[in-house]
Amino acid sequence: MIFLEGNMNLDGLIFLILAIMLGPAILLAIIGLAVRKKNKKAAKVLFILAAVYVIISLGVCGGMMV
């Protein structure tokens, strides 16, 4: 009967989708900042991966949220 009721709170689902959208990109950016002094090329690759991940995740997860 719980599934048939219409007053469900889905705030946790929105936070989960936001965490999937932005979490790995933030983690890649932090790792890129940590690696930047030793290896600039690897840091640049990590920053590019973070940017691509954000662009793709905003499209996929953003489409799910609409």
N, C-alpha and C positions, 0 to 999 in steps of 0.2 A: 504494500500500500504506500510505502514511502516514495517509490518511483512515480506514482501517479499524482502526487501532490505537486502543486505548482510553485510553492514558495521555498525553493532551494537557494542556498547561498553559494555562489560560485566564485567568490573572491579568491579563494586559494588557487583555483584553476587559472585565473588571470595572472597571478603572481608566478605560477609555475611556467606558464608560457613566456612571460617576460624574462624569467631566469634562463630558459632555454635560448631565448633570442639574444640576450646580452651577456650571459655568464661566460661562455667560452671565449668570446671576443675580448672581454675585459681581462680574462686570464692570459690570453695570448699577448695582449698589449703589456701586461705587467712583466711577463717573462721576457718580452722584447726589450723593455726598459732595463731589466736586470742584465741582459746579455750585451747590451749596446756598447759598453766600454771594452769588452774583450773581442767581440766579433761583430763589426758593423753590418756585414753582409747578412749574417743570420738574423740580426735584429730587424733589418729591413724586410726580410722575408716574413718574419713573424708579424710585423705591422701590416703588411699587405694581406696576409692570411686573415688577420683580425678584421680588416676592412671588408674583404670579400665575404667573410662569414656574416658580418652585420648586414650587408646588402642582401644576401640571399635569405637570411633568417627573417628580415623585415618583410620580404615578399611572401615567404611561405607561412610563417607564424602570424604575420599581419593579416594575411588572407583568411586564416583560420579564425581570427578574432572578430572578423567582420560578420 
